[in-house]
């Protein structure tokens, strides 16, 4: 289960990274900001659960909606 959570968080982070920008938002627009879109787990044994949380912040003035997620 933890592997699935990590995968979902990673996919979301990858999808949002293209929108991430430290620029000031115009009124009424969401601005997705992610500090780091990559995390290196190093060597991981097969079958081991690994977890990393990617924090996505909305620095804009409107709700941020993630409507489509794709892997890179």
Residue, then its C-alpha position, 0 to 999 in steps of 0.5 A: x500500500x505504501x508503494x501505491x501511495x508513493x507512486x501516486x504522490x510521485x505522479x502528482x508531483x511530476x504533473x504539477x512540476x510543469x506548472x510550478x513557478x515562484x512567480x507572483x500569481x495574477x488575481x484569480x489564478x492558482x500557482x502550484x509550487x513544489x520545492x523539489x520534484x525529484x527524490x533519490x531513494x538510493x538502493x532499495x531492496x525488491x518488495x520494500x516499501x519506500x515513502x516520500x512526500x512531495x509538498x505541493x503548495x498553492x501560492x495563487x489566489x484561486x483553488x488549485x485543481x489537479x485534473x489530469x495526472x501522467x507519468x513522465 
